[in-house]
Amino acid sequence: MASTAVKDTNFNMRMNKQKKISLEDLYGSLGMTLAEAVNIFFEKSLMEGGIPFDVRMPRYNKETEAAIAEARDIMSGKVKAKAYSSAEELFADLDNE
């Protein structure tokens, strides 16, 4: 389907408000609207005959998976993490370990 075709239907979707704002900022910095970016994705999908990039679950080793889980626990507040006011304070703490 050519991009010059008449636009005669709507497509609606719901998403997280902050994600929408972030995407609008990102695509705005590229000189396009969110709707234009979605249309580009759709056009590219038609040209490729599918999703125009690999879609697969990332594979990480056990150590990386554990680090990701720990980071998620810290971000959610399940695990307390140390905080430092400067890099010097961090390095001094590391030297004491």
Phi, psi and omega per residue, in radians:
M1 nan 2.248 -3.109
A2 -1.295 2.613 3.139
S3 -1.236 -0.193 3.111
T4 -1.533 0.008 3.141
A5 -1.091 2.639 3.134
V6 -1.133 2.339 3.098
K7 -1.568 1.785 -3.014
D8 -2.128 0.292 3.087
T9 -2.583 2.842 -3.139
N10 -1.921 2.702 3.037
F11 -2.313 2.108 -3.128
N12 -2.065 2.563 3.050
M13 -2.618 2.744 3.104
R14 -1.886 2.542 3.086
M15 -2.675 2.936 3.079
N16 -1.072 2.337 -3.063
K17 -1.044 -0.768 -3.122
Q18 -1.151 -0.649 3.100
K19 -1.110 -0.720 3.118
K20 -1.069 -0.785 3.126
I21 -1.073 -0.769 3.133
S22 -1.100 -0.728 3.124
L23 -1.177 -0.699 3.093
E24 -1.088 -0.689 3.091
D25 -1.124 -0.791 -3.130
L26 -1.067 -0.947 -3.098
Y27 -1.209 -0.553 3.056
G28 -1.067 -0.666 3.117
S29 -1.186 -0.316 3.081
L30 -1.683 0.060 3.073
G31 1.454 0.426 3.131
M32 -2.472 2.827 3.088
T33 -1.502 2.944 3.076
L34 -1.068 -0.743 3.131
A35 -1.073 -0.711 3.117
E36 -1.131 -0.697 3.122
A37 -1.115 -0.734 3.108
V38 -1.114 -0.733 3.106
N39 -1.100 -0.648 3.081
I40 -1.105 -0.761 3.092
F41 -1.023 -0.803 -3.131
F42 -1.105 -0.772 3.129
E43 -1.074 -0.772 3.131
K44 -1.133 -0.643 3.083
S45 -1.062 -0.751 3.102
L46 -1.116 -0.725 3.138
M47 -1.127 -0.677 -3.091
E48 -1.463 -0.335 -3.068
G49 1.367 0.473 -3.130
G50 2.881 -2.950 3.103
I51 -1.113 2.264 -2.986
P52 -1.420 0.442 3.046
F53 -2.765 2.840 3.130
D54 -1.135 2.364 3.051
V55 -2.123 1.891 -3.131
R56 -2.747 2.757 3.104
M57 -1.292 2.333 3.099
P58 -1.198 2.555 3.106
R59 -1.947 2.120 3.126
Y60 -2.130 2.695 3.048
N61 -1.295 2.961 -3.046
K62 -1.059 -0.650 -3.133
E63 -1.129 -0.744 3.117
T64 -1.171 -0.736 3.104
E65 -1.063 -0.692 3.112
A66 -1.137 -0.698 3.122
A67 -1.146 -0.694 3.098
I68 -1.110 -0.784 3.126
A69 -1.090 -0.727 3.107
E70 -1.105 -0.744 3.123
A71 -1.092 -0.711 3.097
R72 -1.121 -0.701 3.109
D73 -1.131 -0.680 3.101
I74 -1.144 -0.798 -3.116
M75 -1.111 -0.597 -3.119
S76 -1.463 -0.154 3.139
G77 1.563 0.055 3.118
K78 -1.196 -0.520 -3.108
V79 -2.191 2.294 3.065
K80 -1.378 2.404 3.110
A81 -2.114 2.626 3.093
K82 -1.210 2.595 3.074
A83 -2.226 2.542 -3.104
Y84 -2.222 2.562 3.137
S85 -1.598 -0.162 3.111
S86 -2.759 2.847 3.082
A87 -1.146 -0.627 3.128
E88 -1.054 -0.734 3.124
E89 -1.106 -0.714 3.093
L90 -1.071 -0.862 -3.102
F91 -1.149 -0.623 3.088
A92 -1.117 -0.714 3.101
D93 -1.127 -0.716 3.102
L94 -1.124 -0.676 3.115
D95 -1.123 -0.494 -3.123
N96 -1.416 -0.206 -3.124
E97 -1.360 nan nan
